[in-house]
Amino acid sequence: MADQTDAEVIRRELDTEGETPTVQIVEIVANLEGTDQSELPPMYNCIDGVLKNLFSDPPAPEAQMRIEFSYKTYRITVNQDGTAKFVKTE
């Protein structure tokens, strides 16, 4: 993988109190891609319940838990505090 520059890394904040973090991820990717959410593949096959559990039943803050996964053409890292990083892989 090529070296990442700041221009290739997009950072966002997710609403950890929201009911559907996967919907937030799809909304962000759709915005980054300039497409409608309905044009993207569903996330329930990818990471659905795991993200919801990260926020609804989080580990202790000192665990510094994070989830990293691929969706569409992005490598996405979500931290338990709601910060998210999107790295374009193609």
C-alpha positions as CSV (number, residue, x, y, z in Angstrom):
1,M,0.0,0.0,0.0
2,A,1.3,3.4,-0.9
3,D,2.1,6.0,1.8
4,Q,-0.9,7.8,3.0
5,T,-1.0,11.6,2.8
6,D,-3.4,13.8,4.8
7,A,-5.4,14.4,1.6
8,E,-6.2,10.7,1.4
9,V,-7.4,10.4,5.0
10,I,-10.9,11.7,5.8
11,R,-11.9,12.1,9.4
12,R,-15.5,12.3,10.7
13,E,-17.3,12.1,14.1
14,L,-20.1,9.6,14.5
15,D,-23.0,10.2,16.8
16,T,-22.4,7.5,19.5
17,E,-25.9,8.1,20.8
18,G,-27.5,7.4,17.4
19,E,-29.3,4.2,16.9
20,T,-27.7,3.2,13.6
21,P,-24.0,3.8,13.3
22,T,-23.9,1.8,10.1
23,V,-26.3,4.2,8.4
24,Q,-24.0,7.0,9.4
25,I,-21.1,5.2,7.7
26,V,-23.2,4.7,4.5
27,E,-24.2,8.4,4.5
28,I,-20.5,9.5,4.8
29,V,-19.3,7.1,2.1
30,A,-22.2,8.2,-0.2
31,N,-21.2,11.8,0.4
32,L,-17.5,11.1,-0.3
33,E,-18.4,9.2,-3.5
34,G,-21.0,11.8,-4.6
35,T,-23.6,9.2,-5.0
36,D,-27.0,8.3,-3.5
37,Q,-27.0,5.9,-0.5
38,S,-29.3,3.5,-2.4
39,E,-26.4,3.0,-4.9
40,L,-24.1,1.5,-2.2
41,P,-24.1,-2.1,-1.0
42,P,-25.8,-2.8,2.3
43,M,-23.6,-2.9,5.4
44,Y,-25.4,-5.6,7.2
45,N,-23.3,-8.1,5.3
46,C,-20.2,-6.3,6.4
47,I,-20.2,-5.0,10.0
48,D,-23.8,-4.2,11.1
49,G,-24.1,-5.4,14.7
50,V,-20.5,-4.9,15.7
51,L,-20.6,-1.1,15.4
52,K,-23.9,-0.8,17.2
53,N,-22.4,-2.8,20.1
54,L,-19.3,-0.7,20.2
55,F,-21.5,2.3,21.1
56,S,-24.4,0.7,23.0
57,D,-22.3,-1.5,25.3
58,P,-18.9,0.1,25.1
59,P,-15.8,-1.3,26.8
60,A,-14.1,0.7,29.5
61,P,-12.5,3.9,28.0
62,E,-9.0,2.7,28.9
63,A,-9.5,-0.3,26.5
64,Q,-9.3,2.2,23.6
65,M,-11.4,-0.1,21.5
66,R,-11.5,0.4,17.7
67,I,-13.0,-1.5,14.8
68,E,-11.3,-1.6,11.4
69,F,-13.0,-2.9,8.3
70,S,-13.4,-2.4,4.5
71,Y,-16.5,-1.0,2.8
72,K,-16.8,0.0,-0.8
73,T,-13.4,1.4,-1.7
74,Y,-12.5,2.6,1.9
75,R,-10.6,1.2,4.8
76,I,-12.6,2.5,7.8
77,T,-11.5,2.7,11.4
78,V,-14.0,3.6,14.1
79,N,-12.9,4.3,17.6
80,Q,-15.2,3.8,20.6
81,D,-15.3,7.6,21.2
82,G,-17.0,8.0,17.8
83,T,-14.1,9.3,15.8
84,A,-13.8,7.6,12.4
85,K,-11.1,7.6,9.7
86,F,-11.8,6.8,6.0
87,V,-8.9,5.9,3.8
88,K,-9.5,5.5,0.0
89,T,-8.0,2.2,-1.1
90,E,-8.5,2.5,-4.8
